[in-house]
C-alpha cells in the first residue's frame, strides 16, 4: 500500500528519515535533559531515557525491516542472476558488516578518548556522525531513485490483474 501511495523513493527514504529524527531526538534528549531535569513524574531521568532509547530502537528496526528491506529487494528485480548475486553480496555482507564494524570502532575510540570515561561526553560527536550517515543514506536513496525511479515505481504499481513482473521489467528495459 505505502509503495503505491508514495512511490519507491519516498517509501525507501522513510527509514533513514525515521532514524535521523527519532535517533537525533533521543541523542539530543540524552545530552541535554539530564542536566535540566533529574526526574520525570518521579521516575529517574536515566530510566526514562533508557525506555525511550529502547522504543526508538524498536521503531527504527521496525521501519527498516518492514519498509526498507522490501524496497532494497526491489532494486535487484531487474538484474540478471549474476549481477543480483554480486549486488546482494556487496550490499549485505560488505556494506552491513563494514557499517557495524565502523560504528563499533567509532564508539570504542570515543570511549577511549573521552575524559569522563562514558559516552555522555561523546554524544555531540555521535550525534554529528549519526546525522551525517543518515543524510548520506537519504542521498543514496535519492540517487538510486533518480537513476532507476521509473522502473522501481512501475514495479510498485503492479496489480494482480497486470501482466507478470518479469514481463513488465523487460518492457521497461526496452529502448523507446
C-alpha positions as CSV (number, residue, x, y, z in Angstrom):
1,X,0.0,0.0,0.0
2,X,2.6,2.5,1.0
3,X,4.7,1.9,-2.1
4,X,1.7,2.5,-4.3
5,X,0.7,5.7,-2.4
6,X,4.1,7.3,-2.1
7,X,6.2,5.6,-4.7
8,X,9.5,3.8,-4.3
9,X,11.8,6.8,-3.5
10,X,9.6,8.3,-0.7
11,X,8.9,5.0,0.8
12,X,12.5,3.9,0.8
13,X,13.6,7.3,2.3
14,X,11.2,6.8,5.2
15,X,13.6,4.6,7.1
16,X,16.6,7.0,7.1
17,X,14.3,9.9,7.9
18,X,12.9,8.0,10.9
19,X,16.4,7.1,12.0
20,X,17.5,10.7,11.6
21,X,14.7,12.3,13.6
22,X,14.0,9.6,16.2
23,X,17.6,8.9,16.9
24,X,18.5,12.5,16.8
25,X,15.8,13.5,19.2
26,X,16.9,10.7,21.6
27,X,20.5,11.7,21.4
28,X,19.6,15.4,22.0
29,X,17.4,14.5,24.9
30,X,20.2,12.2,26.3
31,X,22.7,15.0,26.1
32,X,20.7,17.9,27.4
33,X,17.8,16.7,29.6
34,X,19.7,15.1,32.4
35,X,21.4,18.4,33.1
36,X,18.0,20.2,33.3
37,X,15.6,17.6,34.8
38,X,16.6,15.0,37.3
39,X,13.4,13.1,37.2
40,X,10.2,12.9,35.1
41,X,7.0,12.3,37.1
42,X,9.1,10.7,39.9
43,X,11.0,8.4,37.5
44,X,14.8,9.0,37.3
45,X,15.8,10.6,34.0
46,X,18.2,7.7,33.2
47,X,15.3,5.2,33.3
48,X,13.2,7.5,31.1
49,X,16.0,7.8,28.6
50,X,16.6,4.1,28.6
51,X,13.0,3.3,27.9
52,X,12.8,6.0,25.2
53,X,16.0,4.7,23.7
54,X,14.6,1.1,23.6
55,X,11.4,2.4,22.0
56,X,13.4,4.4,19.4
57,X,15.5,1.3,18.6
58,X,12.4,-0.9,18.1
59,X,10.7,1.8,16.0
60,X,13.9,2.2,13.8
61,X,14.2,-1.6,13.3
62,X,10.5,-1.9,12.5
63,X,10.7,0.7,9.8
64,X,13.9,-0.9,8.5
65,X,12.6,-4.4,8.2
66,X,9.0,-3.6,7.2
67,X,9.8,-0.8,4.7
68,X,13.4,-0.6,3.7
69,X,14.3,-4.2,3.2
70,X,11.4,-4.9,0.8
71,X,12.4,-1.7,-1.1
72,X,16.0,-2.9,-1.2
73,X,15.0,-6.2,-2.6
74,X,13.0,-4.5,-5.4
75,X,16.3,-3.0,-6.7
76,X,17.5,-6.4,-7.6
77,X,14.4,-7.4,-9.6
78,X,15.7,-6.0,-12.9
79,X,19.1,-7.6,-12.7
80,X,20.3,-10.8,-14.2
81,X,21.2,-13.7,-11.8
82,X,24.9,-13.0,-11.6
83,X,24.5,-9.2,-11.0
84,X,21.8,-9.9,-8.5
85,X,24.1,-12.3,-6.5
86,X,27.0,-10.0,-6.6
87,X,25.0,-6.9,-5.7
88,X,23.4,-8.6,-2.7
89,X,26.7,-9.9,-1.5
90,X,28.3,-6.5,-1.8
91,X,25.5,-4.7,-0.1
92,X,24.5,-7.2,2.6
93,X,27.9,-8.7,3.5
94,X,30.4,-5.9,2.9
95,X,28.2,-2.9,3.5
96,X,26.4,-4.2,6.5
97,X,29.5,-5.6,8.2
98,X,31.6,-2.6,7.5
99,X,28.9,-0.3,8.8
100,X,28.6,-2.2,12.0
101,X,32.4,-2.5,12.5
102,X,32.9,1.2,11.7
103,X,30.3,2.2,14.3
104,X,31.9,-0.1,16.9
105,X,35.3,1.3,16.2
106,X,34.0,4.9,16.4
107,X,32.2,4.3,19.8
108,X,35.3,2.5,21.2
109,X,37.5,5.3,20.1
110,X,35.3,7.9,21.6
111,X,35.2,6.0,24.9
112,X,38.9,5.8,25.0
113,X,39.3,9.5,24.1
114,X,36.6,10.6,26.5
115,X,37.9,12.4,29.6
116,X,34.9,11.2,31.6
117,X,35.1,7.5,30.6
118,X,31.5,7.3,29.5
119,X,29.5,8.1,26.3
120,X,27.8,11.1,27.7
121,X,30.8,13.3,26.8
122,X,30.8,11.7,23.3
123,X,27.2,12.3,22.5
124,X,27.8,15.5,20.4
125,X,30.2,13.6,18.2
126,X,27.9,10.7,17.9
127,X,25.0,13.0,17.1
128,X,27.1,14.6,14.3
129,X,28.1,11.3,12.9
130,X,24.6,9.9,13.2
131,X,23.2,12.9,11.3
132,X,25.9,12.7,8.5
133,X,25.3,9.0,8.0
134,X,21.5,9.3,7.9
135,X,22.0,12.2,5.4
136,X,24.2,10.1,3.2
137,X,21.7,7.3,3.3
138,X,18.9,9.7,2.2
139,X,21.2,11.0,-0.6
140,X,22.0,7.4,-1.7
141,X,18.2,6.6,-1.9
142,X,17.7,9.8,-3.9
143,X,20.5,9.0,-6.3
144,X,19.2,5.5,-6.9
145,X,15.7,6.8,-7.4
146,X,17.0,9.4,-9.9
147,X,18.6,6.7,-12.0
148,X,16.1,3.9,-11.6
149,X,13.0,5.5,-10.2
150,X,10.7,4.9,-13.2
151,X,11.4,1.2,-13.1
152,X,11.1,0.9,-9.4
153,X,7.8,2.9,-9.3
154,X,6.4,0.7,-12.1
155,X,7.2,-2.4,-10.0
156,X,5.3,-1.0,-7.0
157,X,2.2,-0.3,-9.1
158,X,1.7,-3.8,-10.3
159,X,-1.8,-5.2,-9.7
160,X,-2.8,-8.8,-9.6
161,X,-4.6,-8.3,-12.9
162,X,-1.4,-6.9,-14.6
163,X,1.0,-9.0,-16.5
164,X,3.9,-10.8,-14.9
165,X,6.6,-8.7,-13.2
166,X,9.3,-10.1,-15.4
167,X,7.4,-9.0,-18.5
168,X,7.0,-5.6,-17.1
169,X,10.7,-5.3,-16.2
170,X,11.6,-6.4,-19.7
171,X,9.2,-3.9,-21.3
172,X,10.7,-1.1,-19.2
173,X,14.2,-2.0,-20.2
174,X,13.5,-1.9,-23.9
175,X,14.6,1.3,-25.6
176,X,11.8,3.6,-26.6
